[in-house]
Structure formats: C-alpha cells, structure tokens
C-alpha cells in the first residue's frame, strides 16, 4: 500500500511538472531587422533578418526612400516624415500568445541649418491591435545628441494570436508639417517577448505522467 502511495505522489509530481512546462513561455527575440538582406531603395515588404517559431509575415515598409547605405544599410524613413501619410511601419502575425512584448531600435538623423528639423524634433511609436493606431511611446527626442541612440519601449503586456502593426511618427518640427527632406533612419529593429510555444519535451512529460496514472490504477485494482 505504501508503494502505491509513493507511485501516486510520483505521478502527481510528473503531471504537474509536465503541465507547468507545457504552459511555460519562451523569452527571446521574436523578429529582427538589420536591413543587410534588403536591396537599396527597397521600400516595401522588407523581410525580417530572423524570426522565431510562431511569428509569420514579419515585414517592414516605408512610404518613401527605403533602404539606404548610410554607413551601412538602414531604413531611411524621412523625405517628408510626418505623423499621417509618411511613416515607416512594420507588421507581423502571431500564432500564439506573446507576453511582455518590447520593441528596441536605433535611430539616426541630421539637423541641417534652415530646415524644420534644425536642433531637434519629436517622434513617437504607435501600435495597431486591429482597431487603429494608439500611442505606446511619445515625445522621444531626435537631435544631434540622440542620433545613434538605441531605445527600448514596452509595446504590450500581452498580445493574442493575430496580426499587428507598429509605426513611427514624427512631429514637433520647427515649422511646416514635415521634416523638409531631412534624414531620419532606423536600424537594428527588434521585437522581443515571451512566446508561449509548448515544447515537445513537455508533451512527453505529460504522456509519462498519464502512463504513471494507468500503472497506479492497475496496481490498485490488483490489490
């Protein structure tokens, strides 16, 4: 009888371990863009340099200029960069729920005398979850001092399976509605988070736990 009790405890432990592992989240990079795999002047459907399992259709787009070799390939997103019809954006599809989604990127720009971006202007990051864009970061500073800066912003605490878009918007220029053909670019863009993808080993543990249940039942019946 004591042996049966020990087996029961063992199968419960195995079952709990298997279920915990099956629900565990894999933290890491979901998609990234270095733009080294894209042709110069490409403006649409720029594929990610890498994607994780469960992430599909990870594409970058911009309304003008596109990939440009400026001390290495970058996505140039100005030439009239604004907050309405000239913005860069990326899109992606998730097959599983992702938690703690973050976006990191490096931004570059210049500020020529006499242009509306002289000294500095502002930009923000927005997320579209299917109901239109909403702000996730505002009043980021584009200036000579911040050019080449790497930023990280929190996109969402959790996103379920579906398709999403992220875009950058520019505003707060010295005059006018746009950057007046000034340079702004993105590089090393990375989406990261915890992707809930069950591992094959987790299913094996669950199967082992179920087998333990069956053995324990047979022994109880024999007793």
C-alpha positions in Angstrom: 0.0 0.0 0.0 2.9 2.3 0.8 4.4 1.6 -2.6 1.1 2.6 -4.3 1.1 5.9 -2.3 4.6 6.6 -3.4 3.7 6.0 -7.1 0.7 8.3 -6.7 2.9 11.1 -5.4 5.3 10.5 -8.2 2.7 10.6 -11.0 1.2 13.8 -9.5 4.6 15.4 -9.5 5.3 14.3 -13.0 1.9 15.5 -14.2 2.4 18.9 -12.5 5.9 19.3 -14.0 4.6 18.4 -17.5 1.7 20.9 -17.3 4.0 23.7 -16.0 6.5 23.1 -18.8 3.7 23.0 -21.4 2.5 26.4 -20.2 5.9 27.9 -19.8 6.8 30.9 -22.0 10.0 31.1 -24.1 11.5 34.5 -23.8 13.6 35.9 -26.6 13.7 37.7 -29.9 10.6 37.3 -32.0 11.7 39.1 -35.1 14.6 41.4 -36.0 15.7 43.6 -38.9 19.2 44.7 -39.7 18.3 45.6 -43.3 21.5 44.0 -44.6 19.5 41.4 -46.6 17.5 44.2 -48.4 18.3 45.9 -51.7 19.0 49.6 -51.7 15.9 51.7 -52.3 13.6 48.9 -51.3 10.5 50.5 -49.7 8.0 47.6 -49.1 7.8 44.0 -47.8 11.3 44.1 -46.3 11.6 40.7 -44.7 12.9 40.3 -41.2 16.5 39.1 -40.8 15.3 36.5 -38.4 12.0 35.3 -36.9 11.1 32.9 -34.1 8.7 30.0 -34.4 5.1 31.2 -34.2 5.9 34.5 -35.9 5.0 35.0 -39.5 4.7 37.7 -42.2 7.2 39.9 -40.4 7.6 42.8 -42.9 8.9 46.4 -42.8 7.6 49.2 -45.1 8.0 52.9 -45.6 6.3 55.4 -47.8 9.4 56.7 -49.5 13.2 56.4 -49.9 13.5 53.0 -48.3 16.8 51.1 -47.6 19.8 53.4 -47.9 23.5 52.7 -47.4 24.4 55.4 -44.8 27.4 53.9 -43.0 25.8 50.5 -43.5 22.2 49.7 -44.6 19.5 51.5 -42.7 15.8 52.2 -43.4 15.6 55.8 -44.3 12.1 57.0 -43.3 12.1 60.7 -43.8 11.9 62.7 -47.0 8.7 64.3 -45.7 8.5 62.2 -42.5 5.3 63.1 -40.5 2.6 61.6 -38.4 0.0 60.8 -41.1 0.9 59.7 -44.6 4.7 59.4 -44.5 5.6 57.0 -41.7 7.6 53.8 -41.5 5.9 50.7 -40.2 6.3 47.0 -39.6 3.7 44.3 -39.4 3.7 40.7 -38.1 1.4 37.8 -37.4 1.5 35.8 -34.1 0.4 32.2 -34.0 0.5 32.1 -30.2 0.0 34.5 -27.3 3.0 36.6 -26.6 3.6 38.4 -23.2 5.8 41.3 -22.3 6.3 42.5 -25.9 9.1 45.0 -26.3 10.5 46.9 -29.3 14.1 48.1 -29.5 15.6 50.1 -32.3 18.5 52.5 -33.1 17.5 55.9 -34.7 19.7 58.2 -36.8 19.1 61.7 -38.1 20.7 65.0 -39.1 19.6 68.6 -38.4 20.8 70.9 -41.2 20.6 74.7 -40.6 17.5 76.3 -42.1 15.4 73.1 -42.2 12.5 72.4 -39.8 14.4 69.7 -38.0 17.2 72.1 -37.0 18.2 71.5 -33.4 15.6 68.8 -32.7 12.1 67.5 -33.2 10.0 64.8 -31.6 8.8 61.3 -32.7 6.7 58.5 -31.2 5.9 54.8 -31.6 2.3 53.6 -32.1 0.8 50.1 -32.1 -2.3 48.9 -34.1 -4.0 45.9 -32.5 -6.8 45.9 -35.1 -8.7 49.0 -34.1 -6.4 51.7 -35.2 -3.1 53.1 -34.0 -2.6 54.0 -30.4 0.5 55.6 -28.7 2.9 53.4 -26.8 5.7 56.0 -26.6 5.6 59.8 -27.2 7.9 62.8 -27.2 11.1 60.9 -28.0 13.8 63.3 -29.0 15.5 63.4 -32.3 18.6 65.6 -32.0 22.3 65.6 -32.8 22.9 64.4 -29.3 20.5 61.4 -29.6 21.4 60.3 -33.1 22.7 56.7 -32.9 20.8 56.1 -29.7 19.2 52.7 -29.0 15.8 52.8 -27.4 13.5 50.2 -25.9 9.8 50.7 -25.5 7.1 48.4 -24.0 4.5 47.6 -26.7 2.1 45.4 -24.8 1.8 43.2 -21.7 0.1 40.5 -23.8 -1.0 40.0 -27.4 -3.0 37.0 -28.6 -2.8 35.3 -31.9 -3.4 37.7 -34.8 -1.9 40.4 -37.0 -0.4 43.6 -35.7 1.4 46.8 -36.9 3.8 49.2 -35.4 4.7 52.6 -36.8 6.9 55.6 -36.1 5.5 59.1 -36.3 7.3 62.5 -36.5 6.1 65.8 -35.1 7.1 69.0 -33.3 9.2 70.3 -36.3 10.4 73.9 -36.3 8.0 74.8 -39.0 5.7 73.1 -41.5 4.1 69.7 -41.4 7.2 67.6 -42.2 10.9 67.2 -42.0 11.6 69.1 -45.3 13.7 66.2 -46.7 15.9 65.8 -43.6 17.4 62.4 -42.9 15.9 60.0 -40.3 16.6 56.3 -40.3 16.1 53.1 -38.3 18.4 50.2 -37.8 18.7 47.1 -35.6 14.9 46.9 -35.0 14.0 44.0 -32.7 10.7 42.6 -31.3 11.1 40.5 -28.2 8.8 38.8 -25.8 7.7 35.6 -24.2 6.2 33.3 -26.8 4.0 30.6 -25.4 5.0 27.7 -27.6 4.8 24.2 -25.9 8.0 22.2 -26.3 7.9 18.6 -27.5 9.5 17.6 -24.2 6.6 19.0 -22.3 4.2 16.7 -24.2 6.4 13.7 -23.4 6.3 14.5 -19.7 2.6 14.8 -19.8 2.4 11.4 -21.5 4.7 9.9 -18.9 2.5 11.3 -16.1 -0.6 9.7 -17.7 1.2 6.4 -18.1 2.0 6.6 -14.4 -1.7 7.1 -13.6 -2.6 4.0 -15.6 0.0 1.9 -13.8 -1.1 3.1 -10.4 -4.7 2.2 -11.2 -3.8 -1.3 -12.3 -1.9 -1.9 -9.1 -4.8 -0.6 -7.0 -7.1 -3.0 -8.8 -4.8 -6.0 -8.3 -4.5 -5.1 -4.6 
